Amino acid sequence: MSKVHIKNGRVIDPKNRVDAKQDVFIADGKIAALGKAPAGFRAERTIAADALVVCPGLIDLSARLREPGFEYKATLASEMQAAVAGGVTSLACPPDTDPPLDQPGLVEMLKYRAKSLNLAHVYPLGALTWKLGGERLTEMAVLRDAGCIAFSHADTPLSDTQMLWRALQYAATFGIAVWLRPQDGFLARGGVAHDGEVATRLGLPGIPVFAETIALATILQLVRATRTRVHLCRLSTAEGVAMLRAAKKEGLPVSCDASAHHAHLSEIDLGYFDSHCNVVPPFRSLRDRDALRAGLADGTIDALCSDHAPVDEDAKQLPFAESEPGVTGLELLLPLTLKWAEDLGVPAGDIAAGRDADVCVFDPSAQVKITADSLKSQGKNTPFIGYELPGRVRYTLVGGQVVYEA
């Protein structure tokens, strides 16, 4: 394990309320000290961080790595390279692989493959039901022991509310968290865009706002009954944000996230059938987008995630309604967050003595032009191609090792 001295950077660590020019000393994969070198410390590598920000490595709550089963869209190796290039040192991956993450052997294999790459930390979400079929609960306690941090149904509708109730009861018994994306599968069926004037003008089948809020109301009632710890994934509507704000005031054990691209784009950005804007949930109205930004600013929404979903080019180069939804986002999480936060404060992770040395060092003023060639991800499917965004990652360290530098 090498000893690293990150010199003269602006250390930002909101958890410990640090925002100051400080040196960071790393030894044996841990933060050894901030400010003053520990006794006898001899750096094997010094990183000059003048004019750079040194922050905790980014944590991404939703990144599809496409293995096992979808290697033609992306591979573990390509997406882990994309993660560290984006300053992401820890990520949660949804269970909608092929086969889904419903057996301990699959989870252990994914963790082993990820660890052998020696890049970011991967935290699998287990499937809530077998094969994500919605008919039989998985053995959550066994899957948790195999390495699952929580349980999810990804984007697959779980329409049987009794099954959801039983899943939450089971999870509550074992103190397990459940991550759910609130969308009524029947109301959303066949829809590809926000049910508003843009979809009407383009003749695209719509997904109404109440597809989210009806599902959200059901989940919140079940949380009241079971007191299960539930994380709501990818809120997209103003009404949804208002419901979460009220649920938190009530003291329900809930948290939520939104995707970085939903904090920037709206239905207007569909333009003339741009299939890169075919996402799940759909880009909604400007009012909804602004409500997400306000929810992030006041803490109602707990986190921004990339909702990284690499798609092969053939699946995107189709008419909008037939194209495969999803965007690539691991490498855009930091720039899009900085863009959103230019006039707002943003919460982040933790750098303190004794902690794992998972660190992102970036230049906040350097503009990055997003091009297909510049993305390490196998998926080039993003509506931000051609944009110039602030924030260039210069170094990413995981466990004290420099795993990316630019």
Long-range contacts (C-beta under 8 A, 24 or more apart in sequence): 1-27, 1-28, 1-29, 1-399, 1-400, 1-401, 2-44, 2-45, 2-400, 2-401, 3-27, 3-32, 3-41, 3-42, 3-43, 3-44, 3-45, 4-43, 4-44, 4-45, 4-46, 4-47, 4-357, 4-397, 4-400, 4-402, 5-37, 5-41, 5-43, 5-45, 5-46, 5-47, 6-46, 6-47, 6-49, 6-54, 6-359, 6-361, 7-46, 7-47, 7-48, 7-49, 7-50, 8-48, 8-49, 8-50, 9-49, 9-50, 9-52, 9-53, 9-54, 9-361, 10-49, 10-52, 10-53, 10-54, 11-54, 11-55, 11-351, 12-53, 12-54, 12-55, 12-348, 13-55, 13-56, 13-348, 13-349, 13-350, 13-351, 13-352, 14-346, 14-347, 14-348, 14-349, 15-56, 15-348, 15-349, 15-350, 15-352, 16-350, 16-351, 16-352, 18-351, 22-54, 24-54, 24-351, 24-359, 26-357, 26-359, 26-397, 26-400, 27-400, 28-400, 29-356, 29-357, 29-399, 29-400, 29-401, 30-353, 30-354, 30-355, 30-356, 30-357, 30-400, 31-351, 31-352, 31-353, 31-354, 31-355, 31-356, 31-357, 32-353, 33-353, 34-351, 34-352, 34-353, 45-402, 47-361, 47-395, 47-402, 49-361, 51-363, 51-365, 52-361, 52-362, 52-363, 52-394, 53-361, 53-362, 53-363, 53-364, 54-351, 54-359, 54-360, 54-361, 55-348, 55-349, 55-351, 55-359, 55-360, 55-361, 55-362, 56-89, 56-348, 56-349, 56-350, 56-351, 56-358, 56-359, 56-360, 57-87, 57-88, 57-89, 57-90, 57-120, 57-349, 57-358, 57-359, 57-360, 57-396, 57-397, 57-398, 58-86, 58-87, 58-88, 58-89, 58-90, 58-333, 58-334, 58-348, 58-349, 58-360, 59-88, 59-89, 59-90, 59-91, 59-303, 59-349, 60-88, 60-90, 60-91, 60-92, 60-305, 60-306, 60-308, 60-330, 60-333, 61-91, 61-92, 61-231, 61-233, 61-257, 61-303, 61-305, 62-92, 62-93, 62-94, 62-233, 62-234, 62-257, 62-259, 62-305, 62-306, 62-307, 62-308, 63-88, 63-91, 63-92, 63-93, 63-305, 63-306, 63-307, 63-308, 63-329, 63-330, 64-93, 64-94, 64-96, 64-308, 64-309, 64-310, 64-326, 65-93, 65-110, 65-114, 65-122, 66-97, 66-310, 66-378, 67-97, 67-110, 67-113, 68-97, 68-98, 68-99, 68-106, 68-109, 68-110, 69-97, 69-98, 69-99, 70-97, 70-98, 72-312, 73-310, 73-311, 73-312, 73-315, 73-378, 73-379, 74-310, 74-377, 74-378, 74-379, 75-378, 76-110, 76-113, 76-114, 76-117, 77-117, 78-310, 78-376, 78-377, 78-378, 79-308, 79-310, 79-330, 79-377, 79-378, 80-114, 80-117, 80-119, 80-120, 80-122, 81-119, 81-376, 81-377, 81-404, 82-308, 82-328, 82-330, 82-331, 82-375, 82-376, 82-377, 83-119, 83-120, 83-330, 84-119, 84-120, 84-396, 84-398, 84-403, 84-404, 85-330, 85-331, 85-376, 85-393, 85-396, 85-404, 85-406, 86-306, 86-330, 86-331, 86-332, 86-333, 86-334, 86-393, 87-333, 87-334, 87-360, 87-362, 87-393, 87-396, 88-120, 88-306, 88-330, 88-333, 88-396, 89-120, 89-121, 89-358, 89-359, 89-360, 89-396, 89-397, 89-398, 90-120, 90-121, 90-123, 90-358, 91-120, 91-121, 91-122, 91-123, 91-330, 92-123, 92-124, 92-125, 92-149, 92-150, 93-122, 93-123, 93-124, 93-125, 94-125, 94-152, 94-154, 94-155, 95-124, 95-125, 95-126, 95-127, 95-128, 95-132, 95-151, 95-152, 95-153, 95-154, 96-132, 96-154, 96-155, 96-156, 99-131, 100-127, 100-131, 100-132, 100-154, 101-125, 101-126, 101-127, 101-143, 101-148, 102-126, 102-127, 102-129, 102-130, 102-131, 102-132, 102-138, 102-143, 103-143, 104-142, 104-143, 104-145, 104-146, 105-146, 107-143, 107-146, 107-147, 107-148, 108-146, 108-147, 111-146, 111-147, 118-398, 118-401, 118-403, 119-398, 119-403, 120-398, 120-403, 121-358, 121-398, 123-147, 123-149, 124-148, 124-149, 125-149, 125-150, 125-151, 125-152, 125-154, 125-179, 126-150, 126-151, 126-152, 127-151, 127-152, 127-153, 127-154, 128-152, 128-153, 128-158, 128-167, 128-178, 129-153, 129-158, 129-163, 129-167, 132-156, 134-158, 134-159, 134-160, 134-163, 135-160, 135-163, 137-163, 137-166, 137-167, 137-170, 140-170, 140-171, 140-174, 140-176, 141-174, 141-176, 144-174, 144-176, 149-177, 150-176, 150-177, 150-178, 150-179, 150-231, 151-176, 151-177, 151-178, 151-179, 152-178, 152-179, 152-180, 152-181, 152-233, 153-180, 153-181, 154-181, 155-181, 155-183, 155-280, 157-183, 157-184, 157-185, 157-186, 157-188, 158-185, 159-185, 159-186, 161-218, 161-222, 164-218, 164-219, 164-222, 165-222, 165-225, 165-226, 168-222, 168-223, 168-226, 168-228, 168-230, 169-226, 169-228, 171-228, 171-229, 172-226, 172-227, 172-228, 172-229, 175-229, 176-229, 177-228, 177-229, 177-230, 177-231, 178-228, 178-229, 178-230, 178-231, 179-230, 179-231, 179-232, 179-233, 180-219, 180-230, 180-231, 180-232, 180-233, 181-232, 181-233, 181-234, 181-281, 182-212, 182-213, 182-215, 182-216, 182-219, 182-232, 182-235, 182-240, 183-207, 183-211, 183-212, 183-215, 183-281, 184-210, 184-211, 184-212, 184-214, 184-215, 187-211, 187-214, 191-282, 192-278, 192-282, 192-320, 192-321, 192-325, 193-267, 193-270, 193-278, 193-282, 193-283, 193-320, 194-267, 194-282, 194-283, 194-284, 194-285, 194-288, 196-267, 196-284, 196-285, 197-267, 198-267, 198-268, 198-270, 199-267, 202-270, 202-272, 202-273, 202-320, 204-270, 204-320, 204-321, 205-321, 207-281, 207-282, 209-237, 209-239, 209-240, 209-284, 209-288, 210-239, 212-236, 212-237, 212-239, 212-240, 212-281, 213-237, 213-239, 213-240, 213-243, 216-240, 216-243, 216-244, 217-243, 220-247, 220-252, 220-254, 223-247, 223-252, 223-253, 223-254, 224-252, 227-253, 228-253, 229-253, 229-254, 230-254, 230-255, 231-255, 231-256, 231-257, 232-256, 232-257, 233-257, 234-258, 234-259, 234-262, 234-280, 234-281, 234-305, 234-307, 235-292, 235-295, 235-301, 236-262, 236-281, 236-282, 236-283, 236-284, 236-288, 236-292, 237-284, 237-288, 237-291, 238-287, 238-288, 238-290, 238-291, 238-292, 241-291, 241-292, 241-294, 241-295, 241-300, 241-301, 242-291, 244-295, 244-300, 244-301, 245-295, 245-300, 248-300, 255-302, 255-303, 256-300, 256-301, 256-302, 257-301, 257-302, 257-303, 257-304, 257-305, 258-292, 258-295, 258-296, 258-301, 258-303, 258-304, 258-305, 259-304, 259-305, 259-306, 259-307, 259-329, 260-304, 260-305, 260-306, 260-307, 260-329, 260-332, 260-333, 260-336, 260-337, 260-340, 261-307, 261-327, 261-329, 261-332, 261-336, 261-382, 261-383, 261-384, 262-289, 262-292, 263-289, 263-292, 263-293, 263-296, 263-304, 263-336, 263-340, 264-289, 264-336, 264-339, 264-340, 265-289, 265-383, 269-383, 270-320, 273-319, 273-320, 274-320, 274-383, 275-316, 275-317, 275-318, 275-319, 275-320, 275-323, 276-316, 276-327, 276-381, 276-382, 276-383, 276-385, 277-383, 278-316, 278-320, 278-323, 278-324, 278-325, 278-326, 279-307, 279-325, 279-326, 279-327, 280-325, 280-326, 293-340, 293-344, 296-340, 296-344, 296-346, 297-344, 297-345, 299-347, 304-333, 304-336, 304-337, 304-340, 305-333, 306-330, 306-332, 306-333, 308-377, 308-379, 309-379, 309-381, 310-377, 310-378, 310-379, 310-381, 311-379, 311-381, 312-378, 312-379, 313-380, 313-381, 316-381, 326-379, 326-381, 327-379, 327-381, 327-382, 327-383, 328-375, 328-377, 328-379, 328-380, 328-381, 328-382, 329-382, 330-377, 331-375, 331-376, 331-377, 332-370, 332-382, 332-384, 332-389, 334-360, 334-362, 334-391, 334-393, 335-368, 335-370, 335-389, 335-390, 335-391, 336-384, 336-389, 337-391, 338-364, 338-389, 338-390, 338-391, 339-389, 339-390, 342-390, 356-399, 357-397, 357-398, 357-399, 357-400, 358-397, 358-398, 358-399, 359-395, 359-396, 359-397, 360-393, 360-395, 360-396, 360-397, 361-393, 361-394, 361-395, 361-396, 361-397, 362-391, 362-392, 362-393, 362-394, 363-391, 363-392, 363-394, 364-390, 364-391, 365-390, 366-390, 366-391, 366-392, 367-392, 368-392
